[in-house]
Amino acid sequence: MAESLWTFSASSTVPVLAVEGGADPQDPPTNLSDLKQHFPDNRIVILPHIGHEFSSGRCIDTMMFNVIERATTKGLDAKDGVQAASARRGYRS
């Protein structure tokens, strides 16, 4: 496994929602491998077939508002957001 390019000097209980393009050669999902160690309340949402730059649209916004409103990533249903983002790009999951 590739070594993470991200380094975290501390840990936090702040909920972290990381949205990653699954087809991003510039910043692959493996760069987030240390996230759970430093941010136990985290959720990584990988958008398949999406590259480095994408517009989030309402699907991702809804997930972000959900995390903010509930103050946790626990129980977050990202399936609808991933399917909606992929469908906007013409892909089916």
N, C-alpha and C positions, 0 to 999 in steps of 0.2 A: 504494500500500500504506500502511496506517495505521502511524504511528510507534509503536514498542514502548513500553509503559508501564513495562516493567522496565528498570532500568539496573544494569549490573554494573561495578564499579570495578576489578576484577582478573580474571585468568584462573586456571583451575585444571585439573589433570589428574584430579580426582575425577570418577568416572562419575556422570552425572545422568540419572535416568529421570523425565521429566515426563509426567504423565497428565492429559489435557485433555478436557473435554466438548465435542464438536463443535458442539453446539447451545447453547453458553453465551454469551448476549449480554453478560454482566457481565465475563467474562474470556476473550475469544476467542483462538483459537490464534495469531493474529498477534502477540499480546503476547510470544510466545516467539521471535520472529524473530532476536533477538541471541544466543540460547543457544549456538549452535555456535561463534560467535566467541570466547566466553569459556570455554566448556566443550566442548572438542573431542570428548571421549568422552561424547556425549549421545544420547539417544533420546527423541523426542516420540511418544507414543502418543495418538492422537485417537480417542475413543469416539464414533462417530456417533450422533446422535439423543439424546445424553445432555446434560443441562444443567449448571448450575453445581454442584449438590450431588448426589452419588451415593455409594452405599456400594460399596466396592471389591470385596468378596467374595474368594473364593479365586483367581480368575483374575488379578487385579491383584497380590495378595499373592505369587503364584507368580512373576510377572515381577520383582517387587522382590527376592525372595529369590534369584532367579537372578542378578540384577545384583550383589547383595552377595556371593554365593558365588564368582562368577567375577571380581569386581572390574573389570568392564567392561560396557558396553552393546553392544559389538561382537558381532554374530552373534545378538542377542536376537530370538527369534521371538515377536512380539506378536500374530500373527494369531489364535491360540486365545483369548488374553485379550480381544481386541476382540470376537470373535464371542460369547464367553460373556457378556460384560457387556451386549452388545446384546440377546442372547436373553433375559436376565433381565428386560429392560424390554419384551419382546414384539416386538422388531424383528428382521428377518433382513437379513444383509448380502449 
